[in-house]
Amino acid sequence: MRIIVLFNLKPGVDPAAYEQWARTTDMPGVRALASVSDFRVHRVTGLLGSEAASPYAYAETIDIVGLDPFLADVASEAVQKVAAEFQAFADAPLFLLTEDL
């Protein structure tokens, strides 16, 4: 199962500060979870075939072994701390649950 997260930064948030936090805190922390098989953060650079701006500046992909184990990991105090830090950066992120066809 893969979770796709689409988001922009809150007004006034420095992208360099967010990206440094993502590299040093978010990515290593999420990747260390037993329920996560892969986690990547992407800066969105445009829309294929269009000059229009993307509606989102960032996308994350979180590959998980299962929803229940992931939710159990996310409930921990350490992950809740990182999640609160993420919420301070991200403006109304969308968490999309997906499954392979």
MOJO-V677195 format. One record per residue. N is the residue number from 1. RES is the residue in one small letter. PHI is phi in whole degrees, -180 to 180 (* if undefined). OMEGA is omega in degrees with one decimal (* if undefined). Layout:
<<N,RES,PHI,OMEGA> <N,RES,PHI,OMEGA>>
This chain:
<<1,m,*,177.9> <2,r,-126,171.8> <3,i,-105,176.5> <4,i,-111,-178.8> <5,v,-115,178.2> <6,l,-113,-178.5> <7,f,-163,169.1> <8,n,-115,175.3> <9,l,-83,176.2> <10,k,-65,176.8> <11,p,-55,178.2> <12,g,88,178.8> <13,v,-79,178.2> <14,d,-77,179.2> <15,p,-55,179.6> <16,a,-64,178.4> <17,a,-66,177.9> <18,y,-62,-176.3> <19,e,-65,175.4> <20,q,-65,177.5> <21,w,-62,-179.7> <22,a,-61,-178.4> <23,r,-70,-171.6> <24,t,-97,-176.1> <25,t,-120,-172.0> <26,d,-66,-175.3> <27,m,-63,178.8> <28,p,-63,-179.1> <29,g,-66,-179.1> <30,v,-69,179.9> <31,r,-63,-179.2> <32,a,-78,-178.7> <33,l,-69,-179.9> <34,a,-61,-177.3> <35,s,-84,-176.3> <36,v,-109,177.2> <37,s,-96,175.7> <38,d,-162,177.7> <39,f,-148,180.0> <40,r,-136,175.2> <41,v,-115,-177.0> <42,h,-122,168.9> <43,r,-86,-179.9> <44,v,-80,-175.4> <45,t,-107,178.7> <46,g,163,177.5> <47,l,-111,-179.2> <48,l,-58,176.6> <49,g,77,-176.7> <50,s,-143,173.4> <51,e,-92,-178.7> <52,a,-67,177.0> <53,a,-72,176.0> <54,s,-69,176.1> <55,p,-73,179.5> <56,y,-130,180.0> <57,a,-90,-176.6> <58,y,-139,173.4> <59,a,-140,174.4> <60,e,-118,170.2> <61,t,-123,179.7> <62,i,-122,176.8> <63,d,-90,-175.8> <64,i,-122,179.4> <65,v,-77,178.4> <66,g,179,-176.6> <67,l,-67,-178.3> <68,d,-62,177.2> <69,p,-63,179.1> <70,f,-65,179.4> <71,l,-62,176.6> <72,a,-65,177.4> <73,d,-64,-176.9> <74,v,-67,-178.9> <75,a,-74,-177.8> <76,s,-68,-178.4> <77,e,-62,-179.2> <78,a,-64,-179.7> <79,v,-71,177.7> <80,q,-63,176.5> <81,k,-64,178.6> <82,v,-66,178.8> <83,a,-62,178.0> <84,a,-66,176.9> <85,e,-64,177.3> <86,f,-59,-179.4> <87,q,-62,176.7> <88,a,-72,178.5> <89,f,-90,-167.4> <90,a,-90,-179.9> <91,d,-100,176.4> <92,a,52,-179.9> <93,p,-65,175.2> <94,l,-103,178.7> <95,f,-107,-177.0> <96,l,-100,175.5> <97,l,-87,-178.7> <98,t,-131,171.5> <99,e,-144,179.4> <100,d,-72,175.5> <101,l,-82,*>>
